[in-house]
Amino acid sequence: MSFDPKQLLDELFASALRATHPRHVLPAYLPQERSSRLIVIGAGKAAAAMAEVVEQHWQGPLTGVVVTRYGHGANCQKISVVEAAHPIPDDAGQRVAKQVLQLVSNLQEGDQVMLLLSGGGSALLSLPAAGIGLADKQAINKALLRSGASIAEINCVRKHLSAIKGGRLAKACWPASLTTYAISDVPGDDPAVIASGPSVADPSTCQEALDILKRYAISVPAAVTDWLNSPEAETPKPGDPQLSRSHYQLIATPQDALEAAAAAARAGGFNTLILGDVEGESREVAKVHAAIVKQIRRYGQPMAAPCVILSGGETTVTVRGTGRGGRNAEFLLSLTDSLKGLPGVYALAVDTDGIDGSEDNAGALMTPDSYSRAQALGLNSRVYLDNNDGYGYFAALQQLIVSGPTRTNVNDLRAILILADADTTPPGN
């Protein structure tokens, strides 16, 4: 009996999405009392889908607005859904951020606000601090995203250049009660990093933001430097009394996605190793994964094939070339270059939101013949990697994975399938 390795990898991806989609995870966290008046605000790639769930389960009066990425909307009747740009903010995101602040300002102690938060919220809910223009924030965001900085570093800078992030939204809601429901897309699930923590205290400082800009040689205008050196730029810190009525609940995490994918792999008869959240340069992370694959194939360590290796988290890409492709295509291209067609090894690397960076694909697929097929087409994996062109490489092989927007976001999923030998015989046969 034969089986399709690609079908198995597709099922791992689908299992991860089912386990972390708002329609499956949010209802259980909503309060039992659902008849009171509620103001709903939100930001992120899953925000519209989360708002749709709230509308389906809330019996009381609803009003509000959420912002999501273009193409990630949902069919909401009471909550306004606005679409804006990601990962570089645009004017639509700035306008809706102002609308959100107006909606929650001047509330009373008896008012209830629900914040629906997910990855992407940093760019989508963008309101520059006083004296900083949108064009300045766009340029700084773009430079940081190309620099190889981690998401925590990027969001530290974003918070200190914002009028709404880093706990400032929670302060605006005071003295109303604010409950945040969040889907995590960051390693460690730190609420202060998810969407730049608009509803929680921020332990980072302006000096750290300045240090990050210096570390990555990000040139900024004098207005930005002046702002970061002013007391007004500092974010609300732990213990701020105006954050005391802000409550936070994680409803889905990258680990949930990994565990769901692992359960699907085990159900298929495969040993499974979860490496957890992984950070670092995509191409270097791929080399580590390749070393583990080779150890399994040669020595059966740390487990025997047939097996599946899973990892999540968020890698980075220091952009030096002019090619296309997000961090998942970059990871998979580096893995392909490292393994060079090692028999019986298949891999998938995808972003769970359905968009790898700013492209139209979720990620890509590697098969044992990817390397040789590319060579036959005259494609040199090292040249493509040097040009940061993972998209072009896998497009030529017709191995891009295009899922469309998934309306959830728990960051990346990498799955490597290692068969016991080079055939396609499933476990136990």
C-alpha positions in Angstrom: 0.0 0.0 0.0 1.4 3.4 -1.0 0.6 6.8 0.4 1.2 10.4 -0.6 3.7 12.2 1.6 2.4 15.6 0.4 -1.1 14.7 1.5 0.3 13.9 5.0 2.1 17.3 5.2 -1.1 19.0 4.0 -3.1 17.3 6.7 -0.5 18.5 9.4 -1.0 22.0 8.1 -4.8 21.7 8.2 -4.8 20.2 11.7 -2.7 23.1 13.0 -5.2 25.6 11.4 -8.3 23.8 12.8 -6.8 23.8 16.3 -6.1 27.6 16.3 -9.0 29.0 14.3 -11.2 31.5 16.1 -14.4 29.6 15.3 -13.0 26.6 17.2 -11.2 28.3 20.2 -12.9 31.6 21.0 -16.4 30.5 22.1 -15.2 28.6 25.1 -13.5 31.7 26.5 -16.3 34.1 26.2 -18.1 35.0 29.5 -21.2 33.1 30.3 -23.1 36.4 30.8 -23.5 37.6 27.2 -26.5 39.9 27.4 -24.9 43.2 28.4 -23.8 46.1 26.2 -20.4 45.5 24.7 -17.9 47.6 22.8 -15.7 45.4 20.5 -12.4 46.6 19.1 -9.7 44.5 17.5 -6.6 44.3 15.3 -4.8 41.5 13.5 -5.1 39.0 10.7 -7.6 37.0 12.8 -9.5 40.0 14.1 -12.4 39.8 11.6 -12.9 36.1 12.1 -12.8 36.7 15.9 -15.4 39.5 15.6 -17.6 37.1 13.6 -17.5 34.6 16.4 -18.4 37.3 19.0 -21.4 38.3 16.9 -22.6 34.7 16.7 -22.5 34.2 20.4 -23.3 37.6 22.0 -27.0 38.3 22.8 -26.6 41.8 24.1 -26.1 45.1 22.2 -22.9 45.2 20.2 -20.9 48.0 18.6 -17.3 48.4 17.6 -14.7 48.2 14.9 -11.8 45.8 14.1 -9.0 46.1 11.5 -7.5 43.3 9.6 -5.2 42.8 6.6 -6.6 43.3 3.1 -8.4 40.2 2.0 -8.7 38.8 5.6 -12.2 40.2 6.3 -15.3 38.4 7.5 -19.1 38.7 7.3 -19.9 40.9 10.3 -23.2 42.7 10.7 -22.8 44.8 13.9 -19.0 45.2 14.2 -17.4 47.2 11.5 -14.5 45.5 9.7 -11.8 47.7 8.2 -9.0 46.3 6.0 -5.6 47.9 6.0 -2.0 47.2 4.9 0.5 44.7 6.4 3.4 44.5 7.1 4.0 48.2 6.3 1.2 50.4 7.8 -0.9 52.6 5.6 -3.4 55.5 6.0 -6.3 53.1 6.4 -4.7 51.6 9.5 -4.0 55.1 10.9 -7.6 56.2 10.4 -9.1 53.1 12.1 -6.6 53.5 15.0 -8.0 57.0 15.5 -11.5 55.6 15.3 -10.7 53.0 18.0 -9.4 55.6 20.3 -12.4 57.8 19.8 -14.7 54.8 20.5 -13.1 54.0 23.9 -12.4 57.5 25.1 -14.6 59.0 27.9 -16.1 55.6 28.9 -17.6 55.0 32.4 -16.7 52.4 35.0 -19.7 50.2 34.1 -18.8 50.0 30.4 -17.3 46.8 28.9 -14.7 46.7 26.1 -13.5 43.6 24.4 -10.2 43.7 22.5 -9.7 41.0 19.8 -6.0 40.7 19.2 -3.8 38.7 16.9 -0.6 38.8 15.0 -0.3 41.6 12.5 -2.0 44.1 14.8 1.2 46.1 15.1 1.1 47.3 11.5 -2.6 47.2 11.1 -3.4 49.5 14.1 -0.9 52.2 13.5 -1.1 55.6 15.0 2.2 57.5 15.2 3.0 59.4 18.3 2.8 63.2 18.3 5.3 64.8 15.9 6.0 61.6 14.0 4.5 61.2 10.5 3.1 58.0 9.0 5.8 58.1 6.3 8.5 58.1 9.1 6.9 55.0 10.7 6.6 53.3 7.3 10.3 53.8 6.5 11.4 52.6 9.9 9.2 49.5 9.8 10.5 48.6 6.3 14.1 49.0 7.4 13.5 46.9 10.6 11.8 44.2 8.6 14.8 43.9 6.2 17.4 44.2 9.0 17.1 40.7 10.5 15.8 42.2 13.8 13.6 39.8 15.9 9.9 40.5 16.3 10.4 41.5 20.0 13.0 44.1 18.9 10.8 45.4 16.1 7.8 45.7 18.4 9.9 47.5 21.1 10.5 50.2 18.6 6.9 50.2 17.3 5.5 50.7 20.8 7.7 53.7 21.6 6.7 55.4 18.4 3.0 54.8 18.8 0.1 56.6 20.4 -1.9 53.4 20.9 0.5 50.5 21.5 2.5 49.4 24.6 -0.4 49.7 27.0 -1.7 53.1 25.8 -4.9 51.6 24.4 -5.7 50.2 27.9 -5.1 53.6 29.5 -7.5 55.2 27.0 -10.2 52.7 28.0 -9.9 53.5 31.7 -12.0 53.3 33.9 -14.0 50.9 31.7 -13.4 47.2 32.0 -11.2 45.9 29.2 -10.8 42.2 28.3 -8.4 41.1 25.7 -8.7 37.8 23.8 -5.4 37.1 22.0 -4.1 34.6 19.5 -0.3 34.5 19.9 2.1 34.7 17.0 5.3 35.3 18.9 7.8 33.0 20.5 7.1 32.7 24.2 3.6 34.1 23.9 4.5 37.4 25.7 1.4 39.7 25.8 3.7 42.7 25.7 5.0 41.5 22.2 1.8 40.2 20.6 0.6 43.0 18.3 2.9 45.3 20.4 0.8 44.9 23.6 -1.7 47.7 23.3 -3.6 46.5 26.4 -0.8 45.5 28.7 2.0 47.2 30.6 5.3 47.5 28.7 8.6 46.6 30.5 10.7 47.8 27.6 12.1 51.4 27.5 12.8 54.2 25.1 16.5 53.6 25.6 16.1 50.0 24.4 14.3 51.3 21.3 17.1 53.7 20.6 19.7 50.9 21.1 17.8 48.7 18.6 17.8 51.3 16.0 21.5 51.8 16.5 22.3 48.1 16.5 20.7 47.6 13.1 22.0 50.9 11.7 18.4 52.2 11.1 18.6 55.9 10.1 15.7 57.9 11.6 14.8 61.6 11.3 15.6 64.0 14.1 11.9 64.1 15.1 12.0 60.4 16.0 15.2 60.7 18.0 13.8 63.8 19.8 10.6 61.9 20.7 12.4 58.8 22.0 14.6 61.0 24.2 11.5 62.7 25.7 9.7 61.6 28.9 6.3 61.5 27.0 7.6 58.7 24.8 7.8 56.2 27.7 5.1 53.5 27.7 2.9 52.6 30.7 4.8 50.3 33.1 3.8 47.4 35.3 1.8 48.7 38.3 0.2 51.6 36.5 -3.2 52.0 38.2 -5.0 52.8 34.9 -4.2 49.3 33.7 -5.8 47.6 36.7 -9.1 47.0 34.9 -7.4 45.4 31.9 -7.6 41.6 31.7 -5.8 39.3 29.3 -6.6 35.8 28.0 -4.6 33.8 25.4 -7.0 31.6 23.4 -4.5 30.0 20.9 -0.8 29.7 20.7 1.9 28.3 18.4 2.3 25.3 20.7 -1.4 24.5 20.2 -0.7 24.3 16.4 2.4 22.1 16.9 0.6 19.7 19.2 -2.3 19.4 16.8 0.1 18.7 13.9 2.0 16.2 16.1 -1.3 14.4 16.9 -2.1 14.0 13.2 1.4 12.7 12.5 1.2 10.1 15.3 -2.3 9.1 14.1 -0.6 8.2 10.8 1.9 6.0 12.6 4.9 8.4 12.6 7.3 9.1 15.5 7.2 12.8 16.2 9.7 15.4 17.5 8.5 18.9 18.4 11.4 21.4 18.5 9.1 24.2 19.7 9.4 27.9 19.0 12.6 28.7 16.9 14.2 32.0 16.3 17.2 33.1 14.3 18.1 33.6 10.6 15.9 31.4 8.4 18.8 30.0 6.4 20.8 29.1 9.6 17.8 27.6 11.3 17.4 25.4 8.2 20.9 24.1 8.6 20.2 23.0 12.1 17.1 21.2 11.0 19.1 19.6 8.1 21.7 18.3 10.6 18.9 16.6 12.7 17.5 15.0 9.5 20.9 13.6 8.6 21.4 12.2 12.1 18.1 10.5 12.0 18.8 9.0 8.5 22.3 7.8 9.4 22.0 6.8 13.0 18.4 6.7 14.1 19.0 9.5 16.6 17.3 11.2 18.4 14.5 8.9 17.0 14.1 6.4 14.2 12.4 7.0 10.9 9.7 7.0 9.8 9.2 10.2 11.7 8.2 13.9 11.6 10.1 16.9 12.9 7.9 19.9 13.8 8.9 23.4 14.7 7.2 26.8 14.9 8.1 30.3 16.0 9.4 33.1 13.9 12.7 33.2 12.0 14.1 36.3 10.4 15.7 37.2 7.1 18.4 39.7 6.6 17.6 40.9 3.1 20.6 41.3 0.9 19.3 40.3 -2.5 16.5 41.5 -4.8 14.5 38.3 -5.0 11.0 37.4 -3.7 10.0 35.3 -0.8 9.3 35.3 2.9 11.1 33.6 5.7 9.4 30.2 5.1 10.5 30.1 1.4 14.0 31.1 2.6 14.0 28.4 5.2 13.0 25.7 2.7 15.4 26.9 0.1 18.3 26.7 2.6 17.0 23.2 3.7 17.0 22.1 0.1 20.5 23.4 -0.4 21.7 21.6 2.7 20.1 18.2 2.0 20.7 18.2 -1.7 18.0 15.6 -2.5 18.5 13.3 0.5 16.2 10.3 -0.3 12.9 9.9 1.6 12.8 13.5 3.0 9.9 15.8 2.4 9.3 19.2 4.1 6.7 21.9 4.3 7.3 25.4 5.7 4.3 27.8 5.9 3.0 30.8 7.7 -0.3 29.9 9.4 -1.9 33.1 8.3 -1.6 32.0 4.7 0.8 34.7 3.7 4.6 34.2 3.7 5.9 37.7 4.3 4.2 39.9 1.8 3.8 37.4 -1.0 0.7 35.5 -2.2 1.8 32.1 -0.9 1.7 30.6 2.5 5.0 28.9 2.0 6.4 26.0 0.0 7.0 22.3 -0.3 10.2 20.4 -0.7 10.4 16.8 -2.1 13.4 14.5 -2.5 13.6 15.4 -6.1 13.3 19.2 -5.7 17.1 19.7 -5.8 17.7 17.6 -8.9 14.7 19.1 -10.7 15.9 22.6 -10.0 19.4 21.7 -11.3 17.8 20.3 -14.5 16.1 23.7 -15.0 19.4 25.5 -14.4 18.4 26.8 -11.0 21.3 27.0 -8.5 20.0 26.9 -4.9 23.0 28.8 -3.6 22.5 31.6 -6.1 18.8 31.8 -5.4 19.5 31.8 -1.6 22.1 34.6 -2.0 19.4 36.7 -3.8 16.7 35.9 -1.2 14.6 34.4 -3.9 12.9 31.4 -2.4 9.7 32.3 -4.0 11.2 32.2 -7.5 12.9 28.9 -6.9 9.8 27.0 -5.7 7.6 28.8 -8.2 9.7 27.3 -11.0 9.3 23.9 -9.4 5.5 24.5 -9.0 5.9 23.8 -5.3 4.6 27.0 -3.7 1.8 26.4 -1.2 -1.1 28.9 -1.8 -3.8 28.6 0.8 -5.2 32.1 0.8 -6.0 33.9 4.0 -6.6 31.4 6.8 -8.0 34.1 9.3 -5.8 32.8 12.1 -2.2 33.5 12.9 0.0 31.4 15.2 3.2 32.1 13.2 5.1 29.5 11.2 4.8 25.8 10.9 7.7 23.7 9.7 7.2 20.0 9.2 9.9 17.6 7.9 8.8 14.0 7.0 11.6 11.4 7.0 10.7 8.0 5.6 12.5 4.8 6.7 13.8 4.5 3.1 13.3 6.2 -0.2 10.0 4.5 -1.1 6.6 5.7 -0.1 5.6 2.8 2.1 3.6 4.0 5.1 4.5 2.8 8.6 3.5 -0.7 9.4 3.4 -1.9 5.8 
